Amino acid sequence: MPNWKKILTTPIAKNAEFFVFMYALGMVAAVCTVNFQWKQRLYEHSWWELALWLYAIAALLAVLPKIVRRIARGIIYIVAYTVAIVDVYCFVKFESALNPSILMLVNETDPREAGEFFSSYVTPDLLLTNVGWVLLVLLVHLQWTVHRKIKRPAALYMTEERISAWMGRRSLLWSCAVAALLVTSACFSHKNLKELYVLMSKKTLGEVEHKLTEKDRGNQFLPMYRLAFSIRANNLAAQQIDILHDVAGKVTVDSCSFTSPEIVLIIGEAYNKRHSQLYGYEYETTPRQLQLEKEGSLVKFDDVVAPWNLTSYVFKHFMSTYTVGDSGAWCDYPLFTQVFRRAGYHVSFLTNEFLPKAKQAVYDFSGGFFLNDPVLSNLQFDSRNKKLHIFDEGLLHDYRQMSEERQQKGDTLQRGNLTIFHLIGQHQDYRIRCPKSKRHFTVDDYADRTDLKPRWKRNLCNYDNATRYNDSIVTEMIRLFENKDAIVIYMPDHGEEVHSRQLPHFSGRMHSTKIIKRLAREEFEIPFWIWASDKYRTNHPDVWQEIRQASSRRYMTDALPHLLMYLGGIHCQYYNPELNILSPKYNEQRPRILKNQADYDVLMAQ
C-alpha cells in the first residue's frame, strides 16, 4: 500500500526552498499592489489560495527526475520574479498593476521606444518604492542560494539533517498538518478559483467584460493571474481584430453625394436624461442648449435609448453597421467610419477616453482596442488627437490645432468632413468632471432633497455641475461649425443612476442586475438632439424638415450609422432605410432590446 504520509509531505520536502520563497514573493507582490490609501483590501483568502497553488506546483515538480526538477524550478523562478517586478513596477509608476492595455502597449513598442522608456523610468529611486520589497525577496533568495549551494557550510547541513530527523519521528503530525493545510486552502479557495475559470473561459472580450461587472468575478490578486488574464484578453481582442481586418478589406461604396458637407458627432458619457434642463429638469444644467432650441436651430428627440449601459458595448454597436437582432456579431460588419472614408469624407476622431494608456480599465480597453489598432485606425480616421485631457475643453484646442495643420498642409480637398468628438462627460468621479472655476451649483441648492445624506447631496451637486459644464463644451463645439454648412448630432453612450428618488443612495450603473423599469429609465434612456447651422437649414430645408418631423419617433442608437450615411448621401449595401429615423420607410416598431434581455417598450408599458 502507498504510504499516504509520505505522499502528502514529499512535494514540500523535495521543494522546501521553492515553497518558502515563492510564497514570500507571491504575498509580497499581492500586498504591494493594494492601494490602501483608496481603502482597498487584500483578498481575504489570498494566504490560503497561494499555498494551494504552490503545493500543486510542488507536487508536479516532485515527480520529475532530479535534474529536470532543478531546471524547471529555475525557469519558474525567472518567470515569477520577472512578472512580479513588472507587475509591482506598473502599480508604482502607472497606479495600475499589469493589465491588458499595458500588455498591448508592450507588444506595440519597438526597441528604440523600449530603450527610451527604460532610461526615463527605470531609476535608482525605484528601490525606495514597493518594487524594493520584491527585489528584497529576490536578494534574500540569491543570498540563500549562494550560501547553501556554493559555500555549503557544515552547520547548515547538520541543522537540515536534525530537522529532517525530527520530522521523520513526527511524520504523522507533519502529514496531518499538510492535510489540514490542503483541506483548509481548498475550502477557502474553491469559489475564487471557480470564478477565475469562468472568467478565463469566456469566448469573447465582451463576455469577459460583462463578467467583470458581476460581484463574483474572481479576484486576481497574484501577478501571474493578471498576466494570464492580460494575455487572454489580448488574444480575444486579436480574434475580433482579424475579423475586422478582413471585413475592412471588402468595404465598397456605390456613390456619395456629400449631402451634408460637415457632419459632427458628439458622443457624451454617462448622461442621465432627467438631469437635462432641455428635458424638463428643474435645475439650469443646459441653459445654452435650451437657448439653441428656442432659436430654432436645435431639435431634441424625445424617445431615445441606448442598447447597453456599458460604454464599450455601446461603442461597438453604434460604430458598426450591425444592429441588434442581425445575424453574426458586431465585428462581422463594417464600421461606419470606414464607409465614410471609402466614400471620400475626411474623418477626424478626437477622444478624451479611448487613447491607449497604461492606467486603463478593461472596459476602456474593450471599447477602444478596435479604434486603436494601427491598421484599423488608418482605415477609419484621417486625423486623431494624441493625448487625453483632464477636462473636455482640451478637445477644442486639439480640433483647432488639427484644423490649422490641415490648412498648412493644404489638406482641405475633401468634399466632406466627418468629425467625431468623444467626451469624458459626466463619467464618475463627477467631482473631477468640472473645473472649480466653472462650478455653478452648491449643496444648499438641494435643500428640498431631505431623502439624501450630506455626501449624497454633494455627489448630486457634482453631477449637475458636470452636466452644466458639458453644456458649455458642446456649445463651444457647435460654435466651431456655426459658419459652415454643418449638422451636429449629440448622443451620450448611456445613462446613469444619480440618486433618483426611487434609489437615493445609489449613483453609477447596476451592470449585473436584471433590467427593471427604473433601471431602464435611468440607465438606458438618453438625451439626443440634432443642431444645424443657418447655412445648413437654408441649403437643406427638406432634411431639416425631416429632422423636426422625426423628433417624436422611437429610436435606439445602434442604428446611428444609417442616419449618418443618409446625411452623408452615401449609397451602399450597408445602408438600410428602415433603420434611418429620418426615412419614410423607418421601422419604428423594431424591438428595442436592452442588453440582449429586455424589450424597452414592453417593459415601460407594463
C-alpha positions in Angstrom: 0.0 0.0 0.0 1.2 3.5 -0.7 2.5 5.5 2.2 0.0 8.3 2.3 2.0 10.2 4.9 5.0 10.3 2.6 2.8 11.1 -0.4 1.5 14.2 1.4 4.8 15.5 2.6 7.1 14.7 -0.3 6.1 17.7 -2.5 7.2 20.1 0.2 10.2 18.0 1.4 11.6 18.0 -2.1 10.8 21.6 -2.8 11.1 23.4 0.5 13.2 26.3 -0.8 10.8 26.7 -3.7 7.8 26.7 -1.4 9.1 29.2 1.1 10.5 31.8 -1.4 7.7 31.6 -3.9 5.2 32.0 -1.1 7.0 35.1 0.2 7.2 36.5 -3.3 3.5 35.9 -4.0 2.3 37.5 -0.8 4.7 40.5 -1.0 3.6 41.2 -4.6 -0.1 40.9 -3.6 0.3 43.3 -0.7 2.4 45.7 -2.8 -0.3 46.1 -5.4 -3.1 47.0 -3.0 -3.8 50.7 -2.7 -4.6 51.0 1.0 -5.0 54.8 0.6 -8.0 54.1 -1.6 -9.3 51.8 1.1 -8.7 48.7 -0.9 -8.2 45.5 0.9 -6.1 42.4 0.3 -8.2 39.4 -0.9 -9.1 37.8 2.4 -8.2 34.2 1.3 -5.1 35.0 -0.6 -2.9 33.3 2.0 -4.7 30.0 1.6 -5.1 30.1 -2.2 -1.4 30.8 -2.8 -0.4 27.9 -0.6 -2.7 25.6 -2.5 -1.2 26.7 -5.8 2.3 26.2 -4.6 1.6 22.8 -3.2 0.1 21.7 -6.5 3.1 23.0 -8.4 5.5 21.4 -5.9 3.6 18.1 -6.4 4.2 18.2 -10.1 7.9 19.1 -9.6 8.3 16.2 -7.1 7.5 13.5 -9.8 10.2 14.9 -12.1 13.7 13.5 -12.3 16.1 15.5 -10.0 18.0 17.2 -12.9 14.7 18.1 -14.7 13.2 19.4 -11.4 16.1 21.7 -10.9 15.8 23.1 -14.4 12.0 23.5 -14.0 12.4 25.3 -10.7 14.9 27.7 -12.3 12.6 28.6 -15.1 9.7 29.2 -12.6 12.0 31.4 -10.5 12.9 33.5 -13.5 9.3 33.9 -14.7 7.9 34.5 -11.3 10.4 37.2 -10.2 10.2 38.9 -13.6 6.4 39.1 -13.7 6.2 40.2 -10.1 8.7 43.0 -10.6 7.0 44.2 -13.7 3.6 44.0 -12.1 4.6 46.0 -9.0 6.5 48.4 -11.1 3.4 49.1 -13.2 1.5 49.7 -10.0 4.1 52.2 -8.7 4.5 54.1 -12.0 1.0 53.9 -13.5 -1.2 53.3 -10.4 -2.3 50.1 -12.1 -1.0 46.6 -11.9 -0.4 44.6 -15.1 -3.5 44.7 -17.3 -4.5 44.1 -21.0 -3.7 47.7 -22.0 -0.2 47.5 -20.7 0.4 44.2 -22.5 -0.9 45.7 -25.7 1.4 48.7 -25.3 4.3 46.5 -24.8 3.5 44.5 -27.9 3.4 47.7 -29.9 6.7 49.1 -28.5 9.8 48.9 -30.8 13.4 48.6 -29.4 14.1 52.3 -29.6 10.9 53.2 -27.6 11.8 50.5 -25.1 15.3 51.9 -24.6 13.9 55.4 -24.1 11.4 54.0 -21.6 14.0 52.3 -19.5 16.3 55.2 -19.5 13.4 57.5 -18.4 11.5 55.4 -15.9 13.9 52.7 -14.5 15.8 54.8 -12.0 17.6 54.1 -8.6 14.7 55.6 -6.7 12.6 52.6 -7.5 14.4 50.8 -4.6 12.5 53.1 -2.2 9.1 52.1 -3.6 7.1 48.9 -3.4 9.4 47.4 -6.1 12.1 47.4 -3.5 10.2 44.8 -1.4 10.1 42.4 -4.3 13.7 43.0 -5.0 14.5 42.3 -1.3 12.8 38.9 -1.6 14.9 38.2 -4.7 18.1 39.3 -2.9 17.5 37.1 0.1 16.7 34.2 -2.2 20.0 34.8 -4.1 21.9 35.0 -0.8 20.4 31.8 0.4 21.2 30.0 -2.8 24.9 31.2 -2.7 25.2 30.3 0.9 23.7 26.9 0.6 24.9 25.8 -2.9 28.3 27.4 -3.1 29.6 27.9 0.4 27.9 24.7 1.6 28.5 25.3 5.4 28.6 22.2 7.5 26.5 23.8 10.3 23.6 24.4 7.8 23.7 20.8 6.6 23.7 19.5 10.2 20.7 21.7 11.0 18.9 20.4 8.0 19.6 16.8 9.0 18.3 17.4 12.5 15.1 19.0 11.2 14.7 16.0 8.8 15.2 13.5 11.6 12.7 15.4 13.9 10.1 15.5 11.2 10.7 11.8 10.4 9.9 10.9 14.1 6.8 13.0 13.9 5.7 12.1 10.4 2.1 11.6 11.4 1.9 15.1 12.9 3.6 16.5 9.9 1.3 14.7 7.5 -1.8 15.8 9.4 -0.6 19.4 9.3 -0.1 19.2 5.5 -3.5 17.6 5.0 -5.2 20.3 7.2 -3.4 22.9 5.1 -4.7 21.4 1.8 -8.3 20.9 3.1 -8.5 24.4 4.5 -6.9 26.0 1.4 -9.3 24.1 -0.9 -12.3 25.2 1.1 -11.4 28.8 1.2 -10.1 28.9 -2.4 -12.6 26.9 -4.5 -15.1 29.8 -5.1 -12.5 32.2 -6.3 -10.8 29.6 -8.5 -14.1 28.6 -10.0 -14.9 32.3 -10.8 -11.5 32.8 -12.4 -12.0 29.7 -14.5 -15.4 31.0 -15.7 -13.8 34.4 -16.5 -10.9 32.8 -18.5 -13.3 30.5 -20.3 -15.3 33.4 -21.9 -15.3 33.3 -25.7 -15.4 37.0 -26.5 -13.9 40.1 -25.0 -17.4 41.4 -24.4 -18.3 38.4 -22.4 -15.2 38.8 -20.3 -16.0 42.5 -19.7 -19.6 41.7 -18.7 -18.3 39.0 -16.3 -16.1 41.6 -14.6 -19.2 43.7 -13.9 -20.5 41.0 -11.6 -19.9 40.8 -7.9 -18.4 37.3 -8.2 -15.8 37.8 -10.9 -12.7 36.2 -9.5 -10.1 38.1 -7.5 -6.8 38.4 -9.5 -4.6 39.1 -6.5 -1.5 37.4 -8.0 0.8 38.9 -10.7 0.5 35.6 -12.6 -3.3 35.8 -12.6 -3.1 39.3 -14.1 -0.6 38.2 -16.7 -2.7 35.3 -17.7 -5.8 37.5 -17.9 -4.0 40.1 -19.9 -2.8 37.5 -22.4 -6.3 36.1 -22.7 -7.9 39.5 -23.2 -5.4 40.4 -25.9 -5.9 37.1 -27.7 -9.7 37.6 -27.7 -9.3 41.2 -29.0 -6.9 39.9 -31.7 -9.5 37.4 -32.9 -12.0 40.2 -33.5 -9.3 42.5 -34.9 -8.6 39.8 -37.5 -12.2 39.6 -38.5 -12.5 43.4 -38.7 -9.4 43.5 -40.9 -11.0 41.0 -43.3 -14.3 43.0 -43.4 -12.5 46.3 -43.9 -10.8 45.0 -47.0 -14.1 44.3 -48.6 -15.8 47.7 -47.9 -17.4 49.2 -51.0 -19.4 52.4 -51.6 -21.5 52.8 -54.8 -21.7 56.6 -54.7 -21.7 59.6 -52.4 -23.5 62.9 -53.0 -22.0 64.6 -49.9 -25.4 65.8 -48.9 -24.1 67.2 -45.6 -20.6 68.7 -46.2 -19.9 69.0 -42.4 -21.2 66.2 -40.2 -20.3 66.4 -36.5 -21.0 63.6 -34.0 -20.5 64.5 -30.3 -20.5 61.4 -28.0 -21.2 62.2 -24.4 -20.7 59.9 -21.3 -23.0 58.7 -18.5 -25.7 61.3 -19.1 -28.9 60.9 -17.1 -31.7 62.4 -19.3 -33.6 63.6 -16.3 -30.7 65.9 -15.3 -31.0 67.8 -18.6 -32.9 71.1 -18.4 -33.7 70.5 -22.1 -35.9 67.6 -21.0 -37.6 69.4 -18.1 -35.0 69.2 -15.2 -35.8 71.9 -12.6 -32.1 73.0 -12.3 -30.4 75.1 -15.0 -28.0 72.4 -16.3 -28.4 73.1 -20.0 -29.2 76.8 -20.5 -27.2 77.0 -23.7 -28.9 74.0 -25.3 -32.3 75.4 -24.2 -31.5 78.7 -25.9 -30.5 77.0 -29.1 -33.8 75.1 -29.1 -35.7 78.4 -28.6 -33.8 79.9 -31.5 -34.9 77.0 -33.7 -31.5 75.6 -34.5 -31.7 72.5 -32.2 -34.2 69.7 -32.3 -34.4 67.3 -29.3 -35.6 63.8 -29.7 -38.0 62.6 -27.0 -37.8 58.8 -27.1 -34.2 57.5 -27.5 -32.5 54.7 -25.7 -29.0 53.1 -25.7 -28.8 49.3 -26.3 -26.4 48.8 -23.4 -25.3 50.6 -20.2 -21.6 49.8 -20.8 -19.5 52.3 -22.9 -17.6 49.6 -24.7 -20.7 47.7 -25.7 -22.4 50.8 -26.9 -19.4 51.9 -29.0 -19.2 48.5 -30.7 -22.9 48.7 -31.5 -23.1 52.2 -33.0 -19.7 52.2 -34.6 -20.5 49.0 -36.5 -23.3 48.9 -39.2 -24.5 45.9 -37.2 -27.8 46.3 -35.3 -29.3 44.3 -32.5 -31.0 41.3 -34.0 -28.8 40.9 -37.0 -27.1 37.6 -37.6 -23.5 37.2 -36.6 -21.5 39.6 -34.3 -20.8 43.3 -34.4 -17.3 42.7 -35.8 -18.7 40.9 -38.9 -20.0 44.2 -40.2 -18.1 47.3 -41.5 -17.5 50.2 -39.2 -19.3 53.3 -40.4 -16.1 55.4 -40.2 -14.6 53.0 -42.8 -17.6 53.5 -45.0 -17.3 57.3 -44.7 -13.6 57.2 -45.5 -14.2 55.0 -48.5 -16.9 57.4 -49.7 -14.4 60.3 -49.6 -15.1 62.0 -46.3 -12.2 63.3 -44.2 -12.8 61.5 -40.9 -11.5 63.0 -37.6 -11.7 61.4 -34.2 -11.0 63.3 -31.1 -11.4 61.2 -27.9 -10.9 62.1 -24.3 -11.2 58.4 -23.2 -10.1 55.9 -25.7 -6.4 56.6 -26.3 -4.0 53.7 -25.3 -2.7 54.3 -21.8 -1.2 52.1 -19.0 -3.7 53.0 -16.3 -6.8 51.8 -18.2 -9.6 49.6 -17.0 -10.6 46.6 -19.1 -13.8 48.4 -20.1 -11.8 51.2 -21.8 -9.5 48.5 -23.3 -12.5 46.6 -24.6 -14.1 49.7 -26.0 -11.0 51.1 -27.7 -9.0 48.2 -29.0 -10.6 48.3 -32.4 -10.2 52.1 -32.6 -6.5 52.0 -31.6 -5.3 49.0 -33.7 -2.9 50.7 -36.1 -4.3 49.1 -39.2 -8.0 49.8 -38.3 -7.2 53.3 -37.1 -5.6 54.1 -40.5 -8.6 52.7 -42.3 -11.1 54.7 -40.2 -9.5 58.0 -39.5 -7.6 60.7 -41.3 -6.9 62.7 -38.2 -6.7 61.9 -34.5 -5.8 63.6 -31.3 -2.7 62.3 -29.5 -3.3 63.0 -25.8 -6.0 62.9 -23.1 -7.1 65.9 -21.1 -8.3 66.4 -17.5 -11.3 68.4 -18.9 -13.1 68.1 -22.2 -12.3 71.6 -23.2 -8.9 70.2 -24.2 -10.6 68.7 -27.3 -11.5 72.1 -28.5 -7.8 73.0 -28.6 -7.0 69.7 -30.3 -9.5 70.4 -33.1 -8.2 73.9 -33.7 -4.7 72.6 -33.9 -5.7 69.8 -36.3 -7.5 72.3 -38.5 -4.5 74.6 -38.6 -2.2 71.7 -39.6 -4.6 70.7 -42.4 -4.7 74.2 -43.7 -0.9 74.4 -43.6 -0.6 71.1 -45.5 -3.3 72.1 -48.0 -5.2 69.0 -46.9 -8.7 70.5 -47.4 -9.7 69.0 -50.7 -12.2 66.5 -49.4 -15.8 67.4 -50.3 -17.0 66.4 -46.9 -15.8 66.2 -43.3 -17.0 63.8 -40.5 -15.8 64.9 -37.1 -16.3 62.8 -34.1 -15.8 64.2 -30.5 -15.8 61.6 -27.7 -16.1 63.3 -24.3 -15.3 62.1 -20.8 -18.6 63.9 -19.9 -20.1 63.0 -16.6 -18.1 59.8 -16.1 -17.5 59.0 -12.5 -15.9 60.6 -10.4 -18.3 63.5 -11.0 -16.2 65.7 -8.7 -13.4 66.0 -11.2 -15.5 66.5 -14.3 -15.9 70.2 -13.9 -13.2 72.8 -13.2 -13.6 74.5 -9.9 -13.9 77.9 -11.5 -17.0 76.8 -13.5 -19.0 75.2 -10.7 -22.5 76.7 -10.5 -24.5 74.6 -8.0 -23.8 74.2 -4.3 -25.1 71.7 -1.8 -27.5 74.3 -0.5 -29.4 74.2 -3.8 -30.7 70.7 -2.9 -32.2 71.5 0.5 -35.5 70.0 -0.6 -33.9 66.6 -1.1 -34.4 65.6 2.5 -34.1 61.9 1.4 -30.3 62.5 0.7 -27.5 62.3 3.2 -25.0 65.1 3.0 -22.4 63.1 1.0 -25.1 62.1 -1.5 -26.1 65.7 -1.9 -22.5 66.6 -2.7 -22.4 63.8 -5.3 -25.6 65.0 -6.9 -24.3 68.6 -6.9 -21.1 67.5 -8.5 -23.1 65.6 -11.2 -25.2 68.6 -12.1 -22.1 70.8 -12.2 -20.5 68.3 -14.6 -23.7 68.4 -16.7 -23.7 72.2 -16.9 -20.0 72.2 -17.8 -20.8 69.6 -20.5 -23.4 72.1 -21.8 -20.8 74.7 -22.2 -18.4 72.3 -24.0 -20.9 71.1 -26.6 -22.0 74.6 -27.2 -18.4 75.7 -27.9 -18.1 72.7 -30.3 -21.2 73.9 -32.1 -19.6 77.4 -32.5 -16.7 75.8 -34.3 -19.1 75.0 -37.1 -21.7 77.8 -36.9 -20.4 79.5 -40.1 -20.3 76.3 -42.1 -22.8 74.1 -43.9 -22.8 71.8 -40.8 -25.1 69.5 -38.9 -24.3 68.3 -35.3 -25.6 65.2 -33.6 -25.3 64.9 -29.8 -25.6 61.4 -28.2 -24.3 60.1 -24.9 -23.3 56.5 -24.8 -25.7 55.6 -22.0 -27.5 56.9 -18.9 -26.6 56.9 -15.3 -28.2 56.4 -11.9 -27.8 59.6 -9.9 -29.6 59.5 -6.6 -33.1 59.1 -8.1 -35.9 59.4 -5.5 -36.6 55.7 -6.1 -33.0 54.8 -5.1 -31.5 57.9 -3.5 -28.4 56.2 -2.1 -27.0 55.0 -5.4 -25.1 56.5 -8.3 -23.5 54.7 -11.2 -24.8 51.7 -13.0 -26.1 48.2 -12.0 -24.4 46.1 -14.6 -25.3 42.7 -13.4 -28.9 43.4 -12.2 -32.0 42.3 -14.1 -33.4 45.2 -16.0 -36.5 46.7 -14.4 -38.5 49.8 -15.2 -36.4 52.2 -13.1 -33.2 50.8 -14.4 -34.3 51.2 -18.0 -35.4 54.7 -17.3 -32.3 55.9 -15.5 -29.5 54.0 -17.3 -30.7 53.4 -20.8 -32.8 56.5 -21.7 -30.6 59.2 -23.1 -30.8 62.8 -24.4 -30.4 63.0 -28.2 -30.5 66.1 -30.3 -29.6 67.5 -33.7 -28.4 71.0 -34.3 -27.9 72.6 -37.8 -26.3 75.9 -38.8 -28.2 78.7 -40.5 -26.4 77.8 -43.8 -27.4 74.1 -43.4 -31.0 74.8 -42.7 -31.1 77.2 -45.7 -29.3 74.7 -48.1 -31.2 71.6 -46.9 -34.7 72.6 -45.9 -36.0 69.2 -46.7 -33.6 67.4 -44.4 -34.3 69.9 -41.6 -38.0 69.3 -42.0 -37.4 65.5 -41.8 -35.5 66.0 -38.6 -38.2 68.1 -37.0 -40.9 65.6 -38.0 -38.9 62.6 -36.7 -38.2 64.1 -33.2 -41.0 62.1 -31.5 -40.2 58.7 -33.1 -38.9 55.8 -31.1 -35.2 55.2 -31.6 -32.2 53.1 -30.4 -28.7 54.3 -31.1 -27.4 51.0 -32.5 -29.0 52.3 -35.8 -27.0 55.5 -35.8 -24.8 54.6 -38.8 -27.8 54.5 -41.1 -28.8 58.0 -40.1 -25.2 59.2 -40.7 -25.0 57.5 -44.1 -28.2 59.1 -45.1 -27.0 62.6 -44.0 -23.8 62.0 -46.0 -25.6 60.9 -49.1 -23.8 57.6 -49.1 -25.3 54.8 -51.2 -24.0 51.4 -50.4 -25.2 47.9 -49.5 -24.8 48.6 -45.7 -27.5 51.3 -45.7 -31.0 50.3 -44.6 -33.7 53.0 -44.8 -35.8 51.0 -42.2 -33.1 51.9 -39.7 -32.8 55.6 -40.6 -35.0 57.6 -38.3 -35.5 60.3 -41.0 -36.7 57.9 -43.7 -40.4 57.5 -44.5 -39.5 53.7 -44.6 -38.2 53.8 -41.0 -39.4 50.9 -38.9 -40.5 52.5 -35.6 -41.8 49.1 -34.4 -38.4 47.5 -34.4 -38.0 46.0 -30.9 -35.6 48.0 -28.7 -33.8 45.2 -26.9 -31.7 46.4 -23.9 -28.7 44.4 -23.0 -29.9 41.4 -25.1 -32.5 40.6 -22.5 -35.4 43.1 -22.2 -37.7 44.9 -24.6 -37.7 48.5 -23.5 -41.2 49.3 -24.9 -42.8 46.2 -23.4 -41.1 46.9 -20.1 -42.2 50.6 -19.9 -45.8 49.7 -20.9 -46.2 47.3 -18.0 
